[in-house]
């Protein structure tokens, strides 16, 4: 059975890219959200196996959304994806218990390797 993935990114291009990468993989995109508020609400309803979470988004940013989701479900698996390659951003993601961090722009191979690694843990 395919692992259910929720994609959270305010960029439609990034959403489509992730959907394309995951379309022929053991992962299934079950929802796309464009902001942190929607991500928190959709997580409660859908309970995906993993969330890919952009950091810079309007309204509730990805770090805050991840924090809220992990407060409600400490076992949630979140892969942070961002063009923010600052050490403090990566460190904050780790402190939140995010399972990984990918830089934009990303390659299909990097996304699939990151997901495989997370689900192998």
ROFI-229863 format. One record per residue: x, y, z of N, C-alpha, C in turn; residue number from 1; residue in three letters. Coordinates in steps of 0.2 Angstrom, whole numbers, always signed. Example, Ala and Ser with C-alpha at 12.3 -4.5 7.8 and 13.67 -1.06 7.14 Angstrom:
BEGIN
{n.east->+66 | n.north->-28 | n.up->+39 | ca.east->+62 | ca.north->-22 | ca.up->+39 | c.east->+66 | c.north->-16 | c.up->+39 | num->1 | residu->ALA};
{n.east->+64 | n.north->-11 | n.up->+35 | ca.east->+68 | ca.north->-5 | ca.up->+36 | c.east->+64 | c.north->+0 | c.up->+39 | num->2 | residu->SER};
//
This chain:
BEGIN
{n.east->+4 | n.north->-6 | n.up->+0 | ca.east->+0 | ca.north->+0 | ca.up->+0 | c.east->+4 | c.north->+6 | c.up->+0 | num->1 | residu->UNK};
{n.east->+3 | n.north->+11 | n.up->-4 | ca.east->+7 | ca.north->+17 | ca.up->-5 | c.east->+6 | c.north->+21 | c.up->+2 | num->2 | residu->UNK};
{n.east->+12 | n.north->+24 | n.up->+3 | ca.east->+12 | ca.north->+29 | ca.up->+9 | c.east->+9 | c.north->+35 | c.up->+7 | num->3 | residu->UNK};
{n.east->+4 | n.north->+38 | n.up->+11 | ca.east->+1 | ca.north->+44 | ca.up->+10 | c.east->+5 | c.north->+51 | c.up->+11 | num->4 | residu->UNK};
{n.east->+6 | n.north->+55 | n.up->+7 | ca.east->+10 | ca.north->+61 | ca.up->+7 | c.east->+5 | c.north->+67 | c.up->+7 | num->5 | residu->UNK};
{n.east->+6 | n.north->+72 | n.up->+11 | ca.east->+3 | ca.north->+78 | ca.up->+10 | c.east->+8 | c.north->+84 | c.up->+9 | num->6 | residu->UNK};
{n.east->+7 | n.north->+87 | n.up->+3 | ca.east->+12 | ca.north->+92 | ca.up->+1 | c.east->+10 | c.north->+99 | c.up->+3 | num->7 | residu->UNK};
{n.east->+14 | n.north->+103 | n.up->+7 | ca.east->+12 | ca.north->+109 | ca.up->+9 | c.east->+17 | c.north->+114 | c.up->+6 | num->8 | residu->UNK};
{n.east->+15 | n.north->+118 | n.up->+2 | ca.east->+20 | ca.north->+123 | ca.up->-2 | c.east->+15 | c.north->+129 | c.up->-5 | num->9 | residu->UNK};
{n.east->+17 | n.north->+135 | n.up->-4 | ca.east->+13 | ca.north->+140 | ca.up->-7 | c.east->+14 | c.north->+141 | c.up->-14 | num->10 | residu->UNK};
{n.east->+19 | n.north->+138 | n.up->-17 | ca.east->+21 | ca.north->+138 | ca.up->-24 | c.east->+17 | c.north->+132 | c.up->-28 | num->11 | residu->UNK};
{n.east->+13 | n.north->+133 | n.up->-32 | ca.east->+10 | ca.north->+128 | ca.up->-36 | c.east->+15 | c.north->+124 | c.up->-40 | num->12 | residu->UNK};
{n.east->+20 | n.north->+128 | n.up->-43 | ca.east->+25 | ca.north->+124 | ca.up->-46 | c.east->+29 | c.north->+119 | c.up->-42 | num->13 | residu->UNK};
{n.east->+30 | n.north->+120 | n.up->-36 | ca.east->+33 | ca.north->+116 | ca.up->-31 | c.east->+28 | c.north->+110 | c.up->-30 | num->14 | residu->UNK};
{n.east->+22 | n.north->+111 | n.up->-29 | ca.east->+17 | ca.north->+106 | ca.up->-28 | c.east->+17 | c.north->+101 | c.up->-34 | num->15 | residu->UNK};
{n.east->+16 | n.north->+104 | n.up->-40 | ca.east->+16 | ca.north->+100 | ca.up->-46 | c.east->+22 | c.north->+96 | c.up->-47 | num->16 | residu->UNK};
{n.east->+28 | n.north->+99 | n.up->-45 | ca.east->+34 | ca.north->+95 | ca.up->-46 | c.east->+35 | c.north->+89 | c.up->-41 | num->17 | residu->UNK};
{n.east->+32 | n.north->+90 | n.up->-35 | ca.east->+32 | ca.north->+85 | ca.up->-30 | c.east->+27 | c.north->+79 | c.up->-32 | num->18 | residu->UNK};
{n.east->+21 | n.north->+82 | n.up->-35 | ca.east->+16 | ca.north->+77 | ca.up->-37 | c.east->+19 | c.north->+73 | c.up->-43 | num->19 | residu->UNK};
{n.east->+23 | n.north->+76 | n.up->-47 | ca.east->+26 | ca.north->+72 | ca.up->-53 | c.east->+31 | c.north->+67 | c.up->-51 | num->20 | residu->UNK};
{n.east->+35 | n.north->+70 | n.up->-46 | ca.east->+41 | ca.north->+65 | ca.up->-44 | c.east->+38 | c.north->+59 | c.up->-40 | num->21 | residu->UNK};
{n.east->+32 | n.north->+60 | n.up->-36 | ca.east->+29 | ca.north->+55 | ca.up->-32 | c.east->+24 | c.north->+50 | c.up->-36 | num->22 | residu->UNK};
{n.east->+23 | n.north->+53 | n.up->-42 | ca.east->+17 | ca.north->+49 | ca.up->-46 | c.east->+19 | c.north->+42 | c.up->-48 | num->23 | residu->UNK};
{n.east->+26 | n.north->+41 | n.up->-49 | ca.east->+28 | ca.north->+34 | ca.up->-51 | c.east->+32 | c.north->+31 | c.up->-45 | num->24 | residu->UNK};
{n.east->+30 | n.north->+31 | n.up->-39 | ca.east->+34 | ca.north->+29 | ca.up->-33 | c.east->+29 | c.north->+26 | c.up->-28 | num->25 | residu->UNK};
{n.east->+32 | n.north->+23 | n.up->-23 | ca.east->+28 | ca.north->+20 | ca.up->-18 | c.east->+24 | c.north->+25 | c.up->-14 | num->26 | residu->UNK};
{n.east->+24 | n.north->+31 | n.up->-16 | ca.east->+21 | ca.north->+36 | ca.up->-12 | c.east->+15 | c.north->+40 | c.up->-16 | num->27 | residu->UNK};
{n.east->+10 | n.north->+41 | n.up->-12 | ca.east->+4 | ca.north->+44 | ca.up->-15 | c.east->+2 | c.north->+51 | c.up->-12 | num->28 | residu->UNK};
{n.east->+2 | n.north->+56 | n.up->-16 | ca.east->+0 | ca.north->+63 | ca.up->-14 | c.east->-7 | c.north->+63 | c.up->-13 | num->29 | residu->UNK};
{n.east->-10 | n.north->+64 | n.up->-7 | ca.east->-17 | ca.north->+64 | ca.up->-5 | c.east->-20 | c.north->+71 | c.up->-4 | num->30 | residu->UNK};
{n.east->-15 | n.north->+76 | n.up->-4 | ca.east->-18 | ca.north->+83 | ca.up->-3 | c.east->-12 | c.north->+88 | c.up->-4 | num->31 | residu->UNK};
{n.east->-14 | n.north->+93 | n.up->-6 | ca.east->-9 | ca.north->+99 | ca.up->-7 | c.east->-12 | c.north->+105 | c.up->-3 | num->32 | residu->UNK};
{n.east->-8 | n.north->+108 | n.up->+1 | ca.east->-10 | ca.north->+114 | ca.up->+4 | c.east->-5 | c.north->+120 | c.up->+3 | num->33 | residu->UNK};
{n.east->-8 | n.north->+126 | n.up->+3 | ca.east->-4 | ca.north->+132 | ca.up->+1 | c.east->-2 | c.north->+136 | c.up->+7 | num->34 | residu->UNK};
{n.east->-4 | n.north->+134 | n.up->+13 | ca.east->-2 | ca.north->+138 | ca.up->+19 | c.east->-2 | c.north->+134 | c.up->+25 | num->35 | residu->UNK};
{n.east->+1 | n.north->+136 | n.up->+30 | ca.east->+1 | ca.north->+132 | ca.up->+37 | c.east->-5 | c.north->+131 | c.up->+40 | num->36 | residu->UNK};
{n.east->-10 | n.north->+136 | n.up->+40 | ca.east->-17 | ca.north->+135 | ca.up->+43 | c.east->-20 | c.north->+129 | c.up->+40 | num->37 | residu->UNK};
{n.east->-20 | n.north->+128 | n.up->+33 | ca.east->-23 | ca.north->+123 | ca.up->+29 | c.east->-20 | c.north->+116 | c.up->+31 | num->38 | residu->UNK};
{n.east->-13 | n.north->+116 | n.up->+32 | ca.east->-9 | ca.north->+110 | ca.up->+33 | c.east->-11 | c.north->+107 | c.up->+40 | num->39 | residu->UNK};
{n.east->-12 | n.north->+112 | n.up->+45 | ca.east->-14 | ca.north->+109 | ca.up->+51 | c.east->-21 | c.north->+106 | c.up->+51 | num->40 | residu->UNK};
{n.east->-26 | n.north->+110 | n.up->+48 | ca.east->-33 | ca.north->+107 | ca.up->+47 | c.east->-33 | c.north->+101 | c.up->+43 | num->41 | residu->UNK};
{n.east->-29 | n.north->+100 | n.up->+38 | ca.east->-29 | ca.north->+94 | ca.up->+33 | c.east->-26 | c.north->+88 | c.up->+37 | num->42 | residu->UNK};
{n.east->-21 | n.north->+90 | n.up->+41 | ca.east->-17 | ca.north->+84 | ca.up->+44 | c.east->-22 | c.north->+81 | c.up->+49 | num->43 | residu->UNK};
{n.east->-26 | n.north->+85 | n.up->+53 | ca.east->-31 | ca.north->+82 | ca.up->+57 | c.east->-36 | c.north->+78 | c.up->+54 | num->44 | residu->UNK};
{n.east->-38 | n.north->+79 | n.up->+48 | ca.east->-43 | ca.north->+75 | ca.up->+44 | c.east->-40 | c.north->+69 | c.up->+41 | num->45 | residu->UNK};
{n.east->-35 | n.north->+70 | n.up->+37 | ca.east->-32 | ca.north->+65 | ca.up->+33 | c.east->-27 | c.north->+61 | c.up->+36 | num->46 | residu->UNK};
{n.east->-23 | n.north->+63 | n.up->+41 | ca.east->-18 | ca.north->+59 | ca.up->+45 | c.east->-13 | c.north->+56 | c.up->+40 | num->47 | residu->UNK};
{n.east->-10 | n.north->+60 | n.up->+36 | ca.east->-5 | ca.north->+57 | ca.up->+31 | c.east->+1 | c.north->+53 | c.up->+34 | num->48 | residu->UNK};
{n.east->+4 | n.north->+49 | n.up->+30 | ca.east->+10 | ca.north->+46 | ca.up->+33 | c.east->+16 | c.north->+51 | c.up->+34 | num->49 | residu->UNK};
{n.east->+16 | n.north->+56 | n.up->+30 | ca.east->+21 | ca.north->+61 | ca.up->+30 | c.east->+19 | c.north->+67 | c.up->+27 | num->50 | residu->UNK};
{n.east->+22 | n.north->+73 | n.up->+29 | ca.east->+21 | ca.north->+79 | ca.up->+26 | c.east->+27 | c.north->+82 | c.up->+23 | num->51 | residu->UNK};
{n.east->+27 | n.north->+85 | n.up->+17 | ca.east->+32 | ca.north->+89 | ca.up->+15 | c.east->+30 | c.north->+96 | c.up->+16 | num->52 | residu->UNK};
{n.east->+34 | n.north->+100 | n.up->+20 | ca.east->+33 | ca.north->+106 | ca.up->+22 | c.east->+37 | c.north->+112 | c.up->+20 | num->53 | residu->UNK};
{n.east->+35 | n.north->+116 | n.up->+16 | ca.east->+39 | ca.north->+122 | ca.up->+14 | c.east->+39 | c.north->+127 | c.up->+21 | num->54 | residu->UNK};
{n.east->+44 | n.north->+131 | n.up->+21 | ca.east->+45 | ca.north->+135 | ca.up->+27 | c.east->+42 | c.north->+142 | c.up->+26 | num->55 | residu->UNK};
{n.east->+44 | n.north->+145 | n.up->+20 | ca.east->+41 | ca.north->+152 | ca.up->+19 | c.east->+35 | c.north->+152 | c.up->+16 | num->56 | residu->UNK};
{n.east->+29 | n.north->+154 | n.up->+19 | ca.east->+23 | ca.north->+154 | ca.up->+17 | c.east->+19 | c.north->+159 | c.up->+20 | num->57 | residu->UNK};
{n.east->+14 | n.north->+162 | n.up->+16 | ca.east->+10 | ca.north->+167 | ca.up->+20 | c.east->+6 | c.north->+165 | c.up->+26 | num->58 | residu->UNK};
{n.east->+4 | n.north->+169 | n.up->+30 | ca.east->+1 | ca.north->+167 | ca.up->+36 | c.east->+5 | c.north->+163 | c.up->+41 | num->59 | residu->UNK};
{n.east->+3 | n.north->+157 | n.up->+43 | ca.east->+6 | ca.north->+152 | ca.up->+47 | c.east->+12 | c.north->+149 | c.up->+43 | num->60 | residu->UNK};
{n.east->+18 | n.north->+151 | n.up->+45 | ca.east->+24 | ca.north->+148 | ca.up->+41 | c.east->+25 | c.north->+140 | c.up->+42 | num->61 | residu->UNK};
{n.east->+29 | n.north->+137 | n.up->+39 | ca.east->+30 | ca.north->+130 | ca.up->+39 | c.east->+33 | c.north->+128 | c.up->+46 | num->62 | residu->UNK};
{n.east->+37 | n.north->+132 | n.up->+49 | ca.east->+40 | ca.north->+130 | ca.up->+56 | c.east->+34 | c.north->+130 | c.up->+61 | num->63 | residu->UNK};
{n.east->+30 | n.north->+135 | n.up->+61 | ca.east->+25 | ca.north->+136 | ca.up->+66 | c.east->+19 | c.north->+130 | c.up->+64 | num->64 | residu->UNK};
{n.east->+18 | n.north->+129 | n.up->+58 | ca.east->+13 | ca.north->+124 | ca.up->+56 | c.east->+16 | c.north->+117 | c.up->+59 | num->65 | residu->UNK};
{n.east->+22 | n.north->+115 | n.up->+57 | ca.east->+25 | ca.north->+109 | ca.up->+60 | c.east->+25 | c.north->+109 | c.up->+67 | num->66 | residu->UNK};
{n.east->+26 | n.north->+114 | n.up->+71 | ca.east->+26 | ca.north->+114 | ca.up->+78 | c.east->+19 | c.north->+112 | c.up->+81 | num->67 | residu->UNK};
{n.east->+14 | n.north->+115 | n.up->+77 | ca.east->+7 | ca.north->+114 | ca.up->+80 | c.east->+5 | c.north->+107 | c.up->+78 | num->68 | residu->UNK};
{n.east->+7 | n.north->+104 | n.up->+72 | ca.east->+5 | ca.north->+97 | ca.up->+71 | c.east->+9 | c.north->+92 | c.up->+75 | num->69 | residu->UNK};
{n.east->+15 | n.north->+94 | n.up->+77 | ca.east->+19 | ca.north->+89 | ca.up->+81 | c.east->+17 | c.north->+90 | c.up->+89 | num->70 | residu->UNK};
{n.east->+14 | n.north->+95 | n.up->+91 | ca.east->+11 | ca.north->+96 | ca.up->+97 | c.east->+5 | c.north->+91 | c.up->+98 | num->71 | residu->UNK};
{n.east->+1 | n.north->+91 | n.up->+93 | ca.east->-5 | ca.north->+87 | ca.up->+93 | c.east->-3 | c.north->+79 | c.up->+91 | num->72 | residu->UNK};
{n.east->+2 | n.north->+78 | n.up->+87 | ca.east->+4 | ca.north->+71 | ca.up->+85 | c.east->+11 | c.north->+71 | c.up->+85 | num->73 | residu->UNK};
{n.east->+15 | n.north->+69 | n.up->+91 | ca.east->+22 | ca.north->+69 | ca.up->+91 | c.east->+25 | c.north->+64 | c.up->+86 | num->74 | residu->UNK};
{n.east->+21 | n.north->+59 | n.up->+84 | ca.east->+24 | ca.north->+54 | ca.up->+79 | c.east->+23 | c.north->+56 | c.up->+72 | num->75 | residu->UNK};
{n.east->+20 | n.north->+62 | n.up->+71 | ca.east->+20 | ca.north->+65 | ca.up->+64 | c.east->+27 | c.north->+65 | c.up->+60 | num->76 | residu->UNK};
{n.east->+27 | n.north->+63 | n.up->+54 | ca.east->+33 | ca.north->+63 | ca.up->+50 | c.east->+33 | c.north->+69 | c.up->+46 | num->77 | residu->UNK};
{n.east->+38 | n.north->+74 | n.up->+47 | ca.east->+38 | ca.north->+80 | ca.up->+43 | c.east->+45 | c.north->+81 | c.up->+39 | num->78 | residu->UNK};
{n.east->+45 | n.north->+82 | n.up->+33 | ca.east->+51 | ca.north->+83 | ca.up->+29 | c.east->+50 | c.north->+91 | c.up->+27 | num->79 | residu->UNK};
{n.east->+55 | n.north->+95 | n.up->+30 | ca.east->+55 | ca.north->+102 | ca.up->+28 | c.east->+58 | c.north->+103 | c.up->+22 | num->80 | residu->UNK};
{n.east->+56 | n.north->+107 | n.up->+17 | ca.east->+58 | ca.north->+109 | ca.up->+11 | c.east->+59 | c.north->+116 | c.up->+10 | num->81 | residu->UNK};
{n.east->+65 | n.north->+119 | n.up->+9 | ca.east->+65 | ca.north->+126 | ca.up->+9 | c.east->+71 | c.north->+129 | c.up->+5 | num->82 | residu->UNK};
{n.east->+70 | n.north->+135 | n.up->+2 | ca.east->+76 | ca.north->+138 | ca.up->-1 | c.east->+80 | c.north->+141 | c.up->+4 | num->83 | residu->UNK};
{n.east->+78 | n.north->+142 | n.up->+10 | ca.east->+82 | ca.north->+145 | ca.up->+16 | c.east->+87 | c.north->+140 | c.up->+18 | num->84 | residu->UNK};
{n.east->+93 | n.north->+141 | n.up->+16 | ca.east->+98 | ca.north->+136 | ca.up->+18 | c.east->+102 | c.north->+139 | c.up->+24 | num->85 | residu->UNK};
{n.east->+99 | n.north->+142 | n.up->+28 | ca.east->+103 | ca.north->+145 | ca.up->+34 | c.east->+103 | c.north->+140 | c.up->+40 | num->86 | residu->UNK};
{n.east->+109 | n.north->+140 | n.up->+43 | ca.east->+110 | ca.north->+135 | ca.up->+48 | c.east->+105 | c.north->+135 | c.up->+54 | num->87 | residu->UNK};
{n.east->+103 | n.north->+141 | n.up->+56 | ca.east->+98 | ca.north->+142 | ca.up->+61 | c.east->+91 | c.north->+139 | c.up->+59 | num->88 | residu->UNK};
{n.east->+89 | n.north->+140 | n.up->+52 | ca.east->+83 | ca.north->+137 | ca.up->+50 | c.east->+83 | c.north->+129 | c.up->+50 | num->89 | residu->UNK};
{n.east->+89 | n.north->+126 | n.up->+48 | ca.east->+90 | ca.north->+119 | ca.up->+48 | c.east->+90 | c.north->+117 | c.up->+56 | num->90 | residu->UNK};
{n.east->+93 | n.north->+120 | n.up->+60 | ca.east->+93 | ca.north->+119 | ca.up->+67 | c.east->+86 | c.north->+119 | c.up->+70 | num->91 | residu->UNK};
{n.east->+82 | n.north->+124 | n.up->+68 | ca.east->+76 | ca.north->+125 | ca.up->+71 | c.east->+71 | c.north->+119 | c.up->+69 | num->92 | residu->UNK};
{n.east->+72 | n.north->+117 | n.up->+62 | ca.east->+69 | ca.north->+111 | ca.up->+60 | c.east->+70 | c.north->+105 | c.up->+64 | num->93 | residu->UNK};
{n.east->+77 | n.north->+104 | n.up->+65 | ca.east->+79 | ca.north->+98 | ca.up->+69 | c.east->+76 | c.north->+98 | c.up->+76 | num->94 | residu->UNK};
{n.east->+76 | n.north->+104 | n.up->+79 | ca.east->+73 | ca.north->+105 | ca.up->+86 | c.east->+66 | c.north->+103 | c.up->+86 | num->95 | residu->UNK};
{n.east->+62 | n.north->+104 | n.up->+81 | ca.east->+55 | ca.north->+103 | ca.up->+80 | c.east->+54 | c.north->+95 | c.up->+80 | num->96 | residu->UNK};
{n.east->+59 | n.north->+92 | n.up->+79 | ca.east->+59 | ca.north->+84 | ca.up->+77 | c.east->+57 | c.north->+83 | c.up->+70 | num->97 | residu->UNK};
{n.east->+58 | n.north->+88 | n.up->+65 | ca.east->+57 | ca.north->+86 | ca.up->+58 | c.east->+62 | c.north->+80 | c.up->+56 | num->98 | residu->UNK};
{n.east->+59 | n.north->+76 | n.up->+52 | ca.east->+63 | ca.north->+70 | ca.up->+50 | c.east->+68 | c.north->+71 | c.up->+45 | num->99 | residu->UNK};
{n.east->+68 | n.north->+77 | n.up->+42 | ca.east->+73 | ca.north->+79 | ca.up->+37 | c.east->+72 | c.north->+86 | c.up->+34 | num->100 | residu->UNK};
{n.east->+77 | n.north->+88 | n.up->+30 | ca.east->+77 | ca.north->+94 | ca.up->+27 | c.east->+80 | c.north->+94 | c.up->+20 | num->101 | residu->UNK};
{n.east->+76 | n.north->+96 | n.up->+15 | ca.east->+78 | ca.north->+97 | ca.up->+8 | c.east->+79 | c.north->+104 | c.up->+6 | num->102 | residu->UNK};
{n.east->+84 | n.north->+105 | n.up->+2 | ca.east->+84 | ca.north->+112 | ca.up->-1 | c.east->+81 | c.north->+112 | c.up->-8 | num->103 | residu->UNK};
{n.east->+78 | n.north->+118 | n.up->-9 | ca.east->+75 | ca.north->+120 | ca.up->-16 | c.east->+81 | c.north->+123 | c.up->-19 | num->104 | residu->UNK};
{n.east->+82 | n.north->+122 | n.up->-26 | ca.east->+78 | ca.north->+117 | ca.up->-30 | c.east->+80 | c.north->+110 | c.up->-28 | num->105 | residu->UNK};
{n.east->+75 | n.north->+106 | n.up->-28 | ca.east->+77 | ca.north->+99 | ca.up->-27 | c.east->+77 | c.north->+94 | c.up->-33 | num->106 | residu->UNK};
{n.east->+80 | n.north->+89 | n.up->-33 | ca.east->+80 | ca.north->+84 | ca.up->-38 | c.east->+75 | c.north->+78 | c.up->-36 | num->107 | residu->UNK};
{n.east->+72 | n.north->+75 | n.up->-41 | ca.east->+68 | ca.north->+69 | ca.up->-39 | c.east->+72 | c.north->+64 | c.up->-35 | num->108 | residu->UNK};
{n.east->+78 | n.north->+62 | n.up->-37 | ca.east->+82 | ca.north->+57 | ca.up->-33 | c.east->+82 | c.north->+59 | c.up->-26 | num->109 | residu->UNK};
{n.east->+84 | n.north->+66 | n.up->-24 | ca.east->+84 | ca.north->+68 | ca.up->-17 | c.east->+78 | c.north->+67 | c.up->-13 | num->110 | residu->UNK};
{n.east->+72 | n.north->+69 | n.up->-16 | ca.east->+66 | ca.north->+68 | ca.up->-13 | c.east->+65 | c.north->+61 | c.up->-11 | num->111 | residu->UNK};
{n.east->+65 | n.north->+57 | n.up->-16 | ca.east->+64 | ca.north->+49 | ca.up->-15 | c.east->+69 | c.north->+46 | c.up->-10 | num->112 | residu->UNK};
{n.east->+75 | n.north->+48 | n.up->-10 | ca.east->+80 | ca.north->+46 | ca.up->-5 | c.east->+78 | c.north->+48 | c.up->+2 | num->113 | residu->UNK};
{n.east->+76 | n.north->+55 | n.up->+2 | ca.east->+74 | ca.north->+57 | ca.up->+9 | c.east->+68 | c.north->+54 | c.up->+12 | num->114 | residu->UNK};
{n.east->+63 | n.north->+52 | n.up->+7 | ca.east->+57 | ca.north->+49 | ca.up->+10 | c.east->+59 | c.north->+42 | c.up->+12 | num->115 | residu->UNK};
{n.east->+62 | n.north->+38 | n.up->+7 | ca.east->+64 | ca.north->+31 | ca.up->+9 | c.east->+68 | c.north->+31 | c.up->+16 | num->116 | residu->UNK};
{n.east->+72 | n.north->+36 | n.up->+17 | ca.east->+76 | ca.north->+36 | ca.up->+23 | c.east->+72 | c.north->+37 | c.up->+29 | num->117 | residu->UNK};
{n.east->+67 | n.north->+41 | n.up->+29 | ca.east->+62 | ca.north->+43 | ca.up->+34 | c.east->+58 | c.north->+37 | c.up->+36 | num->118 | residu->UNK};
{n.east->+56 | n.north->+33 | n.up->+30 | ca.east->+51 | ca.north->+28 | ca.up->+32 | c.east->+55 | c.north->+21 | c.up->+34 | num->119 | residu->UNK};
{n.east->+62 | n.north->+21 | n.up->+33 | ca.east->+66 | ca.north->+16 | ca.up->+35 | c.east->+68 | c.north->+16 | c.up->+42 | num->120 | residu->UNK};
{n.east->+67 | n.north->+22 | n.up->+45 | ca.east->+68 | ca.north->+23 | ca.up->+52 | c.east->+64 | c.north->+19 | c.up->+57 | num->121 | residu->UNK};
//
